[in-house]
Amino acid sequence: MRLEHLVAERALSLHVADDSAQLAVAVAERIADTLRQAISVSGAASLALSGGRSPEAYLRLLDQQALDWQRVTLTLVDERWVPASHPDSNVGLLRRCMPRVMEQVNWLPLYRGDSPQADAAEADAHLKALPALSLCVLGMGVDGHCASLFPGLPGLATLLSDQAEQHCAAVFPVGQSPRLTLTGAALHSADLQLLVICGEDKYQRLCQAFAAAPEQVPVSAFLQPPLAIYYSP
């Protein structure tokens, strides 16, 4: 079954762009519009962004958006447990792509350099003190993971749940460096979630996710309102 039909059955919204450049424009505008609306209603907004290679284009466009960024609390959906100077750091990516925004927002870091567990506990306390996120922007790997919630991760079902005790957890994927990730408790509570994917391989994996268990394809835990999917071939 094609993605359009699967999305319609779940009452999700789907936005298909012709190419990655058009996708970046649409995502940046949706993020900015959502934050403006939250600020107009509540006087403040909160945003969790994903790292990786795909977000670079929309992050650079987001940096150009006219917005009262001082009213925005910004954090990451996940982060490798490495300093900002490391080439794999997601906060390093934000600083490169969004220098103007990063100078103005209320930044809530995940990595602090103490230990994965201590850093997760610190971020968890700050996240619990905030209202629900206005918006979180998710990506997806070809294995179906999102955030740093990978298939086979110990305790994955609990981490994906909206009843997870922690809002931020330290995780230790096999063969990878430690990571810090928001859990289902934080991600499911967001007023809006965007899932941004590119390419045929991720399209096929996402289609499969609609019929898969979250423990096998973690992104399937988020395929429910208020999710909007943004895709380009």
Sine and cosine of phi, psi and omega as CSV:
sin_phi,cos_phi,sin_psi,cos_psi,sin_omega,cos_omega
0.00,0.00,0.63,-0.77,-0.04,-1.00
-0.97,0.23,0.38,-0.92,-0.08,-1.00
-0.85,0.52,-0.61,0.79,-0.02,-1.00
-0.84,0.55,-0.66,0.76,-0.02,-1.00
-0.96,0.28,-0.64,0.77,0.01,-1.00
-0.89,0.45,-0.66,0.75,0.01,-1.00
-0.90,0.43,-0.69,0.73,-0.02,-1.00
-0.88,0.47,-0.62,0.79,0.00,-1.00
-0.90,0.43,-0.48,0.88,-0.02,-1.00
-0.99,-0.13,0.04,1.00,-0.03,-1.00
0.87,0.50,0.61,0.79,0.09,-1.00
-0.99,-0.11,0.25,-0.97,0.10,-1.00
-0.96,-0.29,0.58,-0.82,-0.03,-1.00
-0.78,-0.62,0.76,-0.65,0.03,-1.00
-0.83,-0.55,0.91,-0.42,-0.04,-1.00
-0.96,-0.29,0.82,-0.57,0.02,-1.00
-0.97,-0.24,0.43,-0.90,-0.01,-1.00
-0.94,0.35,-0.56,0.83,-0.04,-1.00
-0.44,-0.90,0.04,-1.00,-0.09,-1.00
-0.92,0.39,-0.52,0.85,0.02,-1.00
-0.92,0.39,-0.70,0.72,0.04,-1.00
-0.91,0.42,-0.61,0.80,0.03,-1.00
-0.88,0.47,-0.69,0.72,-0.02,-1.00
-0.87,0.50,-0.66,0.75,0.02,-1.00
-0.89,0.45,-0.72,0.69,-0.03,-1.00
-0.90,0.45,-0.66,0.75,-0.03,-1.00
-0.93,0.37,-0.71,0.70,0.00,-1.00
-0.87,0.49,-0.66,0.75,0.00,-1.00
-0.93,0.38,-0.62,0.78,0.01,-1.00
-0.92,0.40,-0.66,0.75,0.04,-1.00
-0.88,0.48,-0.76,0.65,-0.04,-1.00
-0.89,0.46,-0.69,0.73,0.00,-1.00
-0.89,0.45,-0.64,0.76,0.00,-1.00
-0.90,0.43,-0.67,0.74,0.01,-1.00
-0.92,0.38,-0.64,0.77,0.04,-1.00
-0.87,0.50,-0.68,0.73,-0.02,-1.00
-0.90,0.43,-0.68,0.74,0.01,-1.00
-0.89,0.45,-0.65,0.76,0.02,-1.00
-0.91,0.41,-0.64,0.77,-0.02,-1.00
-0.92,0.40,-0.52,0.86,-0.03,-1.00
-1.00,0.07,-0.70,0.72,-0.16,-0.99
-0.92,-0.40,-0.20,0.98,-0.04,-1.00
1.00,0.07,-0.07,1.00,-0.01,-1.00
-0.39,-0.92,0.26,-0.97,0.01,-1.00
-0.54,-0.84,0.33,-0.94,0.05,-1.00
-0.67,-0.74,0.57,-0.82,-0.15,-0.99
-0.61,-0.79,0.71,-0.70,0.15,-0.99
-0.89,-0.46,0.82,-0.57,-0.06,-1.00
-0.93,-0.36,0.46,-0.89,0.07,-1.00
-0.99,-0.12,0.40,-0.92,0.07,-1.00
-0.98,-0.19,-0.37,-0.93,-0.05,-1.00
0.98,-0.19,-0.10,-0.99,-0.04,-1.00
-0.99,0.12,-0.63,0.77,-0.09,-1.00
-0.86,0.52,-0.61,0.79,-0.08,-1.00
-0.95,0.33,-0.22,0.98,-0.14,-0.99
-0.79,0.61,-0.70,0.71,-0.09,-1.00
-0.91,0.42,-0.71,0.70,-0.02,-1.00
-0.97,0.25,-0.44,0.90,0.08,-1.00
-0.91,0.42,-0.66,0.75,0.02,-1.00
-0.91,0.42,-0.60,0.80,0.05,-1.00
-0.95,0.33,-0.59,0.80,0.03,-1.00
-0.89,0.46,-0.56,0.83,0.01,-1.00
-0.90,0.45,-0.35,0.94,-0.02,-1.00
-1.00,-0.07,-0.08,1.00,-0.07,-1.00
-0.96,0.28,0.71,-0.71,0.08,-1.00
-0.98,0.22,0.92,-0.40,-0.12,-0.99
-0.37,-0.93,0.51,-0.86,0.05,-1.00
-0.99,0.16,0.98,0.21,-0.12,-0.99
-0.91,0.42,-0.36,0.93,0.02,-1.00
-0.92,0.39,-0.27,0.96,0.04,-1.00
-1.00,-0.08,0.10,0.99,-0.07,-1.00
-0.94,-0.33,0.77,-0.64,0.20,-0.98
-1.00,-0.08,0.81,-0.59,-0.08,-1.00
-0.88,-0.47,0.71,-0.70,0.13,-0.99
-0.63,-0.78,-0.10,-1.00,0.01,-1.00
-0.94,-0.35,0.51,-0.86,0.13,-0.99
-0.92,0.39,-0.62,0.78,0.08,-1.00
-0.36,-0.93,0.23,-0.97,-0.04,-1.00
-0.42,-0.91,0.66,-0.75,0.19,-0.98
-0.94,0.34,0.53,-0.85,-0.01,-1.00
-0.99,0.14,0.96,0.28,0.01,-1.00
-0.63,-0.78,0.44,-0.90,0.02,-1.00
-0.93,0.36,0.28,-0.96,-0.06,-1.00
-0.87,0.49,-0.42,0.91,-0.01,-1.00
-0.97,0.26,-0.24,0.97,-0.02,-1.00
-0.96,0.29,0.64,-0.77,-0.04,-1.00
-0.89,0.46,-0.35,0.94,0.01,-1.00
-1.00,-0.04,0.03,1.00,-0.05,-1.00
-0.95,0.33,0.74,-0.67,0.06,-1.00
-0.96,0.27,-0.57,0.82,0.06,-1.00
-0.92,0.39,-0.54,0.84,0.11,-0.99
-0.87,0.49,-0.64,0.77,0.07,-1.00
-0.87,0.49,-0.73,0.69,0.00,-1.00
-0.88,0.48,-0.65,0.76,-0.01,-1.00
-0.91,0.40,-0.57,0.82,0.03,-1.00
-0.96,0.29,-0.65,0.76,-0.13,-0.99
-1.00,0.00,-0.43,0.90,-0.09,-1.00
-0.74,-0.67,0.84,0.55,-0.06,-1.00
-0.89,0.46,-0.60,0.80,-0.02,-1.00
-0.93,0.37,-0.69,0.72,0.01,-1.00
-0.89,0.45,-0.69,0.72,-0.08,-1.00
-0.91,0.41,-0.38,0.93,0.07,-1.00
-0.97,0.24,-0.30,0.96,-0.14,-0.99
-0.92,-0.38,-0.52,0.85,-0.12,-0.99
-0.95,0.31,0.29,-0.96,0.20,-0.98
-1.00,0.08,0.98,-0.21,-0.16,-0.99
-1.00,0.06,0.79,-0.62,0.05,-1.00
-0.91,-0.40,0.99,-0.15,-0.07,-1.00
-0.97,0.24,0.46,-0.89,0.19,-0.98
-1.00,-0.06,-0.79,0.62,0.03,-1.00
-0.98,0.21,0.77,-0.63,0.06,-1.00
-0.79,-0.61,-0.20,0.98,0.11,-0.99
1.00,-0.02,0.14,0.99,0.02,-1.00
-1.00,0.09,-0.94,0.34,0.15,-0.99
-0.34,-0.94,0.34,-0.94,0.02,-1.00
-0.83,0.56,-0.69,0.73,-0.04,-1.00
-0.93,0.37,-0.69,0.73,-0.01,-1.00
-0.92,0.39,-0.65,0.76,0.02,-1.00
-0.91,0.42,-0.64,0.77,0.04,-1.00
-0.89,0.45,-0.66,0.75,-0.01,-1.00
-0.91,0.42,-0.63,0.78,0.02,-1.00
-0.92,0.40,-0.73,0.69,0.02,-1.00
-0.90,0.43,-0.62,0.78,0.02,-1.00
-0.85,0.53,-0.71,0.70,-0.01,-1.00
-0.89,0.45,-0.66,0.75,0.00,-1.00
-0.93,0.37,-0.65,0.76,0.00,-1.00
-0.91,0.42,-0.64,0.77,0.00,-1.00
-0.93,0.37,-0.41,0.91,0.01,-1.00
-0.99,0.15,-0.23,0.97,0.01,-1.00
-1.00,0.01,0.43,-0.90,0.26,-0.97
-0.89,0.46,0.18,-0.98,0.03,-1.00
-0.82,0.57,0.54,-0.84,0.03,-1.00
-0.84,0.54,0.65,-0.76,0.13,-0.99
-0.93,0.36,-0.60,0.80,-0.11,-0.99
-0.37,-0.93,0.68,-0.73,0.23,-0.97
-0.81,-0.59,0.63,-0.78,-0.03,-1.00
-0.92,-0.38,0.91,-0.42,-0.05,-1.00
-0.98,-0.22,0.52,-0.86,0.24,-0.97
-0.93,-0.38,-0.06,-1.00,0.03,-1.00
-0.51,-0.86,0.71,-0.70,0.10,-0.99
-1.00,0.10,0.21,-0.98,-0.01,-1.00
-0.92,0.39,-0.28,0.96,0.09,-1.00
-1.00,0.04,0.00,1.00,0.02,-1.00
1.00,0.01,0.11,0.99,0.03,-1.00
-0.98,0.20,0.44,-0.90,0.17,-0.98
-0.66,-0.75,0.35,-0.94,-0.25,-0.97
0.77,0.64,-0.64,-0.77,0.15,-0.99
-0.93,-0.36,0.67,0.74,0.01,-1.00
-0.97,-0.23,1.00,-0.06,-0.16,-0.99
-0.99,-0.14,0.49,-0.87,0.14,-0.99
-0.83,0.55,0.67,-0.74,0.04,-1.00
1.00,0.09,-0.03,1.00,0.00,-1.00
-0.93,0.37,0.73,-0.68,0.03,-1.00
-0.85,0.53,0.72,-0.70,0.01,-1.00
0.95,0.30,0.35,0.94,-0.11,-0.99
-0.86,0.51,-0.69,0.73,-0.04,-1.00
-0.85,0.52,-0.65,0.76,0.02,-1.00
-0.93,0.37,-0.66,0.75,-0.02,-1.00
-0.90,0.43,-0.53,0.85,-0.01,-1.00
-0.98,0.19,-0.31,0.95,-0.13,-0.99
-0.96,0.29,0.55,-0.83,0.11,-0.99
-0.95,0.32,-0.13,0.99,0.05,-1.00
-0.98,-0.20,0.20,0.98,0.03,-1.00
-0.83,0.56,0.67,-0.75,-0.03,-1.00
-0.91,0.41,-0.62,0.78,-0.01,-1.00
-0.99,-0.10,0.59,-0.81,0.17,-0.99
-1.00,0.01,-0.41,0.91,0.09,-1.00
-0.70,-0.71,0.72,-0.70,-0.06,-1.00
-0.74,-0.68,0.50,-0.87,0.18,-0.98
-1.00,0.05,0.75,-0.67,0.01,-1.00
-0.77,-0.64,0.39,-0.92,-0.12,-0.99
-0.73,-0.69,0.97,0.23,0.01,-1.00
-0.88,0.48,0.62,-0.79,-0.02,-1.00
-0.87,0.50,0.78,-0.63,0.07,-1.00
0.98,0.22,0.15,0.99,-0.01,-1.00
-0.79,-0.61,0.25,-0.97,0.08,-1.00
-0.94,0.35,0.38,-0.92,0.06,-1.00
-0.85,0.53,0.45,-0.89,0.00,-1.00
-0.70,-0.71,0.37,-0.93,0.13,-0.99
-0.90,-0.43,0.73,-0.69,-0.07,-1.00
-0.62,-0.78,0.60,-0.80,0.23,-0.97
-0.93,0.37,0.53,-0.85,-0.01,-1.00
-0.97,-0.23,0.01,-1.00,0.04,-1.00
-0.85,0.52,-0.49,0.87,0.00,-1.00
-0.86,0.50,-0.64,0.77,0.03,-1.00
-0.99,0.13,-0.70,0.72,-0.12,-0.99
-0.94,0.34,-0.68,0.73,0.00,-1.00
-0.93,0.36,-0.40,0.92,-0.05,-1.00
-0.99,0.17,-0.18,0.98,-0.04,-1.00
-0.88,0.47,0.61,-0.79,0.03,-1.00
-0.89,0.45,-0.52,0.86,0.04,-1.00
-0.54,-0.84,0.63,-0.77,0.11,-0.99
-0.86,-0.51,0.71,-0.70,0.15,-0.99
-0.93,-0.36,0.71,-0.71,0.15,-0.99
-0.92,-0.40,0.89,-0.46,-0.10,-0.99
-0.92,-0.40,0.87,-0.49,-0.02,-1.00
-0.69,-0.73,0.45,-0.89,0.06,-1.00
-0.71,-0.70,0.58,-0.82,0.15,-0.99
0.99,-0.16,0.46,-0.89,-0.05,-1.00
-0.92,0.39,-0.60,0.80,-0.04,-1.00
-0.91,0.42,-0.65,0.76,0.03,-1.00
-0.96,0.28,-0.53,0.85,0.09,-1.00
-0.85,0.52,-0.75,0.67,-0.03,-1.00
-0.91,0.42,-0.65,0.76,0.02,-1.00
-0.90,0.43,-0.65,0.76,0.01,-1.00
-0.90,0.43,-0.65,0.76,0.06,-1.00
-0.86,0.51,-0.67,0.74,0.02,-1.00
-0.90,0.43,-0.54,0.84,-0.08,-1.00
-0.88,0.47,-0.47,0.88,-0.02,-1.00
-0.89,0.45,-0.39,0.92,-0.01,-1.00
-0.93,-0.37,0.13,0.99,-0.10,-0.99
-0.97,-0.25,0.39,-0.92,0.10,-1.00
-0.97,0.22,0.59,-0.80,0.00,-1.00
-0.84,0.54,-0.53,0.85,0.01,-1.00
-0.91,0.41,-0.41,0.91,0.02,-1.00
-1.00,-0.05,-0.66,0.75,0.01,-1.00
-0.74,-0.67,1.00,0.00,-0.19,-0.98
-0.82,0.57,-0.52,0.85,-0.03,-1.00
-0.87,0.48,-0.37,0.93,-0.02,-1.00
-0.89,0.46,-0.38,0.93,0.02,-1.00
-0.92,0.39,-0.27,0.96,-0.08,-1.00
-0.94,-0.35,0.11,0.99,-0.07,-1.00
-1.00,0.08,0.90,0.44,-0.01,-1.00
-0.44,-0.90,0.39,-0.92,0.06,-1.00
-0.84,0.54,0.57,-0.82,0.16,0.99
-0.99,-0.14,0.87,0.49,-0.01,-1.00
-1.00,-0.08,0.68,-0.74,0.16,-0.99
-0.86,-0.52,0.76,-0.65,-0.05,-1.00
-0.97,-0.23,0.76,-0.65,0.06,-1.00
-0.89,-0.45,0.83,-0.56,-0.11,-0.99
-0.67,-0.74,0.60,-0.80,0.23,-0.97
-0.66,-0.75,0.53,-0.85,0.00,-1.00
-0.91,0.42,0.00,0.00,0.00,0.00
